[in-house]
């Protein structure tokens, strides 16, 4: 199972608000032995959102993707998510009876005037199911292996956690991937490429190289590592250490 994330809102792209969703989704996935494959940021441009959803709905058709979408599911003019998802799927928006029931119950609790704008928040693409919202009972929705939640972290994060624990528990990895690295000195990045290519013949791991020019207290170095199946990572690091020494370099587990 692969996981993707779409984050919607002009306020993120303008810098008015800093995104907190991606770090939290990564945290939720990592706690369950899962990982995020990609993330995209979109502004409040309906045509662009529609195009993105067309692409991601097509990607998810095989059932091997879970894609979270955060933001834009309200009923104000700058909220386009519900309409864009419906357009991307070539279906209409319909009132979901359970979502409407929750909105009506919340209106009674809060002594709200029950107007068309509030009821519109329970209108989702035809065929969608709801995601319960424990914070204020205004549901999110799911369709096509996509899970649509509000932009507010206090709502979005428990809803995303519920999605994972309710629908993807079978995919939890109780022996999560390992990431491990060494710091390489003297050698240039081009000198370790052959080692990395050889290591990646094992499909259980991915290698990485993060060069640094250093500073007044830290010499120029490369962080050379691997991530993936724990045993394969440990074996790769042994070969990296040996290879660095054979090339005339030095290495350390930590920076000086």
Rosetta blueprint (number, residue, H / E / L):
1 X L
2 X E
3 X E
4 X E
5 X E
6 X E
7 X E
8 X E
9 X L
10 X H
11 X H
12 X H
13 X H
14 X L
15 X L
16 X L
17 X L
18 X L
19 X L
20 X L
21 X H
22 X H
23 X H
24 X H
25 X H
26 X H
27 X H
28 X H
29 X H
30 X H
31 X L
32 X L
33 X L
34 X L
35 X L
36 X E
37 X E
38 X E
39 X E
40 X E
41 X E
42 X E
43 X L
44 X L
45 X L
46 X H
47 X H
48 X H
49 X H
50 X H
51 X H
52 X H
53 X H
54 X H
55 X H
56 X H
57 X H
58 X H
59 X H
60 X H
61 X L
62 X L
63 X L
64 X L
65 X E
66 X E
67 X E
68 X E
69 X E
70 X E
71 X L
72 X L
73 X L
74 X L
75 X L
76 X L
77 X L
78 X L
79 X L
80 X L
81 X H
82 X H
83 X H
84 X H
85 X H
86 X H
87 X H
88 X H
89 X H
90 X L
91 X L
92 X L
93 X E
94 X E
95 X E
96 X L
97 X H
98 X H
99 X H
100 X H
101 X H
102 X H
103 X H
104 X H
105 X H
106 X H
107 X H
108 X H
109 X H
110 X H
111 X L
112 X L
113 X L
114 X L
115 X L
116 X H
117 X H
118 X H
119 X H
120 X H
121 X L
122 X L
123 X E
124 X E
125 X E
126 X L
127 X L
128 X L
129 X E
130 X E
131 X E
132 X L
133 X L
134 X L
135 X L
136 X L
137 X L
138 X L
139 X L
140 X E
141 X E
142 X E
143 X E
144 X L
145 X L
146 X E
147 X E
148 X E
149 X E
150 X L
151 X L
152 X L
153 X H
154 X H
155 X H
156 X H
157 X H
158 X H
159 X H
160 X H
161 X H
162 X H
163 X H
164 X H
165 X H
166 X H
167 X H
168 X L
169 X H
170 X H
171 X H
172 X L
173 X L
174 X L
175 X L
176 X L
177 X L
178 X E
179 X E
180 X E
181 X E
182 X E
183 X E
184 X E
185 X E
186 X L
187 X L
188 X L
189 X H
190 X H
191 X H
192 X H
193 X H
194 X H
195 X H
196 X H
197 X H
198 X H
199 X H
200 X L
201 X L
202 X L
203 X L
204 X L
205 X E
206 X E
207 X E
208 X E
209 X E
210 X E
211 X E
212 X E
213 X L
214 X L
215 X L
216 X L
217 X L
218 X L
219 X L
220 X L
221 X E
222 X E
223 X E
224 X E
225 X E
226 X E
227 X E
228 X E
229 X L
230 X H
231 X H
232 X H
233 X H
234 X H
235 X H
236 X H
237 X H
238 X H
239 X H
240 X H
241 X H
242 X H
243 X H
244 X H
245 X H
246 X H
247 X L
248 X L
249 X L
250 X E
251 X E
252 X E
253 X L
254 X L
255 X L
256 X L
